[in-house]
Amino acid sequence: MKRLFTILATVVAVAGFTFAAAYAADKAETKEMKPTTMTGEVVDLGCYLGHGAHGAKHAECATKCIAGGMPMGLLTAKGDLFLLTMDHANADPFNHAKEWAAKQVKVTGQMNDKDGMKSLEVSSAEVVADASAPAK
């Protein structure tokens, strides 16, 4: 009985170390991923998900909603929607993006996809020229 307990304890310990090593390797791999750059419209997720509101006609409402704490997202030309999240090392780009509701913005950061939810951690952001505006 003592021998069986020793074998079982050894198997459990080895399995624990194996899972811990795999978890650590997965975390290290995530940290090494290269940043992604995307362009799209900054939308407030409440109005966009609730009733599809976006664009210039919705800019004033979106600005108020985002300033009031509504989460914001990036809506790409392909129709992909990404939750914009703050880079904990530098919150400034994320906070500037809050002022750009309904504008076309180029965002660079770590892209994540967890359980069907896509997000982009904002490490840099800038307003881009409106592609639909006539050239000067």
VOPAGU-2260 file (C-alpha; in pm, 1 decimal, decimal comma):
REM VOPAGU-2260
SITE   aa  ch    i         X         Y         Z
SITE  MET   A    0       0,0       0,0       0,0
SITE  LYS   A    1     287,2     233,9      85,8
SITE  ARG   A    2     450,7     156,0    -248,7
SITE  LEU   A    3     125,0     232,6    -438,6
SITE  PHE   A    4      92,8     564,5    -257,1
SITE  THR   A    5     453,1     657,1    -346,2
SITE  ILE   A    6     398,4     573,3    -713,3
SITE  LEU   A    7      72,4     768,3    -722,3
SITE  ALA   A    8     231,9    1070,9    -552,5
SITE  THR   A    9     519,1    1061,0    -803,0
SITE  VAL   A   10     279,0    1048,2   -1100,5
SITE  VAL   A   11      78,3    1340,7    -961,9
SITE  ALA   A   12     395,5    1545,5    -902,7
SITE  VAL   A   13     529,7    1477,0   -1252,3
SITE  ALA   A   14     193,1    1566,4   -1407,2
SITE  GLY   A   15     181,4    1888,3   -1204,5
SITE  PHE   A   16     527,4    1992,9   -1317,7
SITE  THR   A   17     444,4    1905,7   -1677,4
SITE  PHE   A   18     128,9    2118,6   -1676,8
SITE  ALA   A   19     311,0    2405,5   -1502,8
SITE  ALA   A   20     588,8    2398,0   -1763,3
SITE  ALA   A   21     335,5    2389,5   -2048,6
SITE  TYR   A   22     145,6    2684,1   -1897,2
SITE  ALA   A   23     465,7    2885,3   -1854,7
SITE  ALA   A   24     571,3    2810,5   -2213,2
SITE  ASP   A   25     228,0    2919,0   -2340,4
SITE  LYS   A   26     250,8    3246,5   -2148,5
SITE  ALA   A   27     604,0    3310,8   -2277,3
SITE  GLU   A   28     488,2    3243,2   -2634,8
SITE  THR   A   29     202,2    3493,1   -2595,3
SITE  LYS   A   30     441,2    3764,6   -2477,6
SITE  GLU   A   31     663,2    3717,1   -2784,3
SITE  MET   A   32     384,8    3773,8   -3037,8
SITE  LYS   A   33     441,3    4067,1   -3271,1
SITE  PRO   A   34     211,8    4369,7   -3259,5
SITE  THR   A   35     -65,4    4400,2   -3517,1
SITE  THR   A   36    -170,8    4720,7   -3692,7
SITE  MET   A   37    -532,1    4770,9   -3801,3
SITE  THR   A   38    -734,2    5058,5   -3935,5
SITE  GLY   A   39   -1099,8    5115,6   -3866,2
SITE  GLU   A   40   -1364,3    5331,5   -3705,7
SITE  VAL   A   41   -1372,9    5385,6   -3330,8
SITE  VAL   A   42   -1723,0    5288,4   -3212,8
SITE  ASP   A   43   -1891,9    5276,9   -2875,4
SITE  LEU   A   44   -1987,7    4915,9   -2825,9
SITE  GLY   A   45   -2319,4    4981,5   -2651,2
SITE  CYS   A   46   -2479,7    5163,3   -2942,7
SITE  TYR   A   47   -2304,4    4960,9   -3212,2
SITE  LEU   A   48   -2394,8    4621,1   -3068,8
SITE  GLY   A   49   -2739,7    4737,4   -2957,2
SITE  HIS   A   50   -2861,4    4892,6   -3280,5
SITE  GLY   A   51   -2574,4    4918,1   -3528,1
SITE  ALA   A   52   -2510,0    5289,1   -3469,3
SITE  HIS   A   53   -2181,4    5420,2   -3607,8
SITE  GLY   A   54   -2044,0    5673,5   -3852,8
SITE  ALA   A   55   -2044,3    6052,2   -3863,3
SITE  LYS   A   56   -2414,7    6078,6   -3774,6
SITE  HIS   A   57   -2344,1    5895,0   -3449,6
SITE  ALA   A   58   -2019,1    6076,4   -3357,4
SITE  GLU   A   59   -2164,8    6304,0   -3087,9
SITE  CYS   A   60   -2351,3    6021,3   -2912,7
SITE  ALA   A   61   -2051,9    5786,3   -2937,0
SITE  THR   A   62   -1822,3    6050,4   -2788,7
SITE  LYS   A   63   -2057,5    6096,7   -2492,2
SITE  CYS   A   64   -2101,4    5722,6   -2441,5
SITE  ILE   A   65   -1726,1    5652,8   -2448,5
SITE  ALA   A   66   -1654,6    5948,0   -2216,8
SITE  GLY   A   67   -1917,8    5805,6   -1981,7
SITE  GLY   A   68   -1739,0    5471,3   -1960,9
SITE  MET   A   69   -1892,3    5270,9   -2245,4
SITE  PRO   A   70   -1636,1    5027,4   -2390,7
SITE  MET   A   71   -1504,6    5119,2   -2732,3
SITE  GLY   A   72   -1416,0    4905,8   -3027,8
SITE  LEU   A   73   -1249,1    4921,8   -3364,7
SITE  LEU   A   74   -1475,9    4839,4   -3660,2
SITE  THR   A   75   -1270,4    4747,7   -3967,2
SITE  ALA   A   76   -1375,2    4796,5   -4328,4
SITE  LYS   A   77   -1429,2    4418,5   -4349,3
SITE  GLY   A   78   -1681,8    4440,1   -4064,6
SITE  ASP   A   79   -1456,0    4282,5   -3799,6
SITE  LEU   A   80   -1504,9    4427,9   -3453,7
SITE  PHE   A   81   -1229,7    4440,9   -3190,1
SITE  LEU   A   82   -1268,6    4548,0   -2829,6
SITE  LEU   A   83   -1003,5    4813,3   -2764,9
SITE  THR   A   84    -817,9    4759,2   -2438,3
SITE  MET   A   85    -562,1    4968,4   -2252,9
SITE  ASP   A   86    -191,4    4888,6   -2258,3
SITE  HIS   A   87    -105,0    4886,3   -1887,5
SITE  ALA   A   88     248,5    5004,7   -1960,7
SITE  ASN   A   89     120,9    5318,7   -2141,7
SITE  ALA   A   90    -244,6    5424,4   -2121,5
SITE  ASP   A   91    -201,0    5743,9   -2328,0
SITE  PRO   A   92    -275,4    5598,1   -2675,8
SITE  PHE   A   93    -591,3    5428,8   -2545,3
SITE  ASN   A   94    -706,4    5749,0   -2374,5
SITE  HIS   A   95    -643,6    5952,8   -2692,5
SITE  ALA   A   96    -850,1    5701,7   -2892,1
SITE  LYS   A   97   -1147,3    5782,4   -2665,3
SITE  GLU   A   98   -1157,2    6127,3   -2827,7
SITE  TRP   A   99   -1177,6    5984,3   -3180,5
SITE  ALA   A  100   -1526,0    5831,9   -3186,0
SITE  ALA   A  101   -1654,1    5780,7   -3541,7
SITE  LYS   A  102   -1312,0    5863,2   -3687,7
SITE  GLN   A  103   -1085,9    5634,3   -3889,0
SITE  VAL   A  104    -793,8    5537,8   -3669,2
SITE  LYS   A  105    -481,8    5327,1   -3718,0
SITE  VAL   A  106    -420,4    5120,0   -3404,1
SITE  THR   A  107    -116,2    4907,8   -3325,7
SITE  GLY   A  108    -100,7    4657,9   -3042,6
SITE  GLN   A  109    -127,9    4302,5   -2922,3
SITE  MET   A  110    -425,8    4123,8   -3078,0
SITE  ASN   A  111    -604,7    3861,4   -2868,6
SITE  ASP   A  112    -884,2    3616,7   -2941,8
SITE  LYS   A  113   -1026,3    3448,2   -2633,4
SITE  ASP   A  114   -1344,0    3240,2   -2639,6
SITE  GLY   A  115   -1469,4    3421,1   -2949,5
SITE  MET   A  116   -1398,1    3771,8   -2818,7
SITE  LYS   A  117   -1144,0    3963,1   -3026,4
SITE  SER   A  118    -950,2    4248,5   -2870,7
SITE  LEU   A  119    -664,9    4481,2   -2953,4
SITE  GLU   A  120    -445,6    4626,0   -2678,7
SITE  VAL   A  121    -377,9    4984,2   -2785,3
SITE  SER   A  122      -3,9    5054,2   -2774,1
SITE  SER   A  123     -23,7    5330,6   -3037,6
SITE  ALA   A  124    -305,4    5502,9   -3221,3
SITE  GLU   A  125    -343,3    5784,3   -3467,9
SITE  VAL   A  126    -622,0    5935,7   -3674,9
SITE  VAL   A  127    -589,0    5859,8   -4045,7
SITE  ALA   A  128    -717,1    6061,9   -4339,5
SITE  ASP   A  129   -1070,1    5969,9   -4437,9
SITE  ALA   A  130   -1037,7    5744,2   -4742,8
SITE  SER   A  131   -1380,6    5852,0   -4867,6
SITE  ALA   A  132   -1298,2    6224,0   -4855,6
SITE  PRO   A  133   -1213,4    6383,2   -5189,2
SITE  ALA   A  134    -842,4    6446,2   -5247,3
SITE  LYS   A  135    -727,2    6808,3   -5225,2
